[in-house]
Amino acid sequence: MHRIILWLVVAVAFMVSLVVPDRPEVEACQSRDTRVVAPYAVTGYWVMPRADPCVTRRMVEAIHAIGGDTLITFGPRFSARPDPEFADCLVDGRPCAEVPGVRRVYTYVTSEEFGKGLLRCPGLDRRIESRGRIFYRVSLAASCQDPVHDLVLVSTDGDGLGNLMTEAAAYGMTVFPGLPAAPQLAGKPWEPDPAHTAALTAFTTRVLADYRERFGRSPAFGGVYQSFELAMRTRAAKDPIIGLYAAQHAAVAAALPGKKILVSPYIDARRGRGFPPGQVAAGFAAIAATRAGAPMAVAVQDGRGTGKVPVYGVHEAEAKVAPRLVPVVGDVSNAQAYYGATRDYIEAAARQVPAGVELWVNVEGFEPTPVDGECGRVDPLPLRGRTTKSRIDQQVMAAGSFAGKIISYGWDPFFTCQARYDTPALADDIVNGWQQPIIVAASRKEMNGRAGILVEGYNLRGGTLRFDPPGVVVKQEWYGKGRLESAWAPYAPSGPWTSITATNEAGLSSSSGYVIR
């Protein structure tokens, strides 16, 4: 079985020239392997741009090998606070911010090298090499002759985004760079500070103009990701996050016509802190209304990784919560802890998907807290643990047949970390188990006058369906393939609920049963 070589554990570093989407092959890097060896149900991942093009290539190759076709990055924070990061930014021996008429200085620490599209005012806007580092100075003045203006200082560690775009194009993949993230309101970090929205929008417009110039002809440039999160619930009439979305998305629609805006709102089913599924439709509509005519994908965070939403079956409301959720909600039943499961929220969202919008699902690829001996995220806080392939399978099941696409946060470190050097990463487990069937929907359906069960999902071809209780195994008699695979077997359930497990022609079985009433 082909094994993915995890890019984190390969120590190769080369000094390379600036990478742009149409640049020649970098001879120092290993050649590309464009095979897809384990096409899994999850097809997109959040990644971190890397300044080393060879590290980037290995990362993109590993994601592509398990069926990934979409890469998403978080946008850096557009900050209104002083930052010692910029002490090295000097022009003719003087601090970069010491120019006439500056009202406020913003900072932006990123992993990309901008081009001419960012720079508009000669002499004032400029790329600066200082003390071995690269900076940019950008005026946000409406006119280069304005006597008073805001200034943005940008620091970069290399062209990670350019590297990512180059490799994605070579592998036939799509990239959604993160929009600049809004400054947070003091005391309410979950809200943007409206005092800086105008400056953020002006800077966003400049970044998008640069993307249009640098990536406009790249087949990998699919659109942008909205980096500021919000809950997909009923919103206030003048919600500050919706206001931020409207401003930034209007800038996207104007600068990048036809490019998609990706948003990933969260849901929270915890009783007392979250909200019931009935609020999802209103939240969906409020987000969709900000798209300013641009195509939009709303990738609902499923909430399992943070413990905000469980993935229990329709028969498990009174069962105890999963052990990994106990630190979040306590040792109680699912019904006591939560308003519902992931499936309830995704179904609620799917009932009213607005025109021009696609429903995606973001399955959270981690556990709420780590356990001893488990790898995961140690920085930034909170700590998160590594999950299993069977748990991800359950999340894919919970997403149902409604998701136009399933993506996951996030590749690094959750799919790449290893408890020890000789133990597999989650990505390795996917390579070894990708052919296991996953049932995402099931329904009663007659064929040729006979009662039966139709299932939809992945890797269903051939084999049997097992129905529990009573443990009856029935051979599949029909198979079809569209966006999802379908299989039918003659069976009439008699109990209040039935768990269905598929075994395919390769002899592999579902890691979890799919339950219908």
Beta strands, then each sheet from edge to edge (+ up, - down):
strand 1: 44-46
strand 2: 70-72
strand 3: 90-91
strand 4: 94-95
strand 5: 102-110
strand 6: 126-130
strand 7: 133-139
strand 8: 149-156
strand 9: 174-176
strand 10: 184-185
strand 11: 188-192
strand 12: 223-225
strand 13: 260-263
strand 14: 296-301
strand 15: 357-364
strand 16: 376-377
strand 17: 384-385
strand 18: 406-409
strand 19: 438-444
strand 20: 453-458
strand 21: 464-468
strand 22: 472-475
strand 23: 478-481
strand 24: 485-489
strand 25: 498-503
strand 26: 514-516
sheet 1: 9+ 2+ 1+ 18+ 15+ 14+ 13+ 12+
sheet 2: 3+ 4-
sheet 3: 5+ 8+ 7- 6+
sheet 4: 10+ 11-
sheet 5: 16+ 17-
sheet 6: 19+ 20- 24+ 23-
sheet 7: 22+ 21- 25+ 26-
end
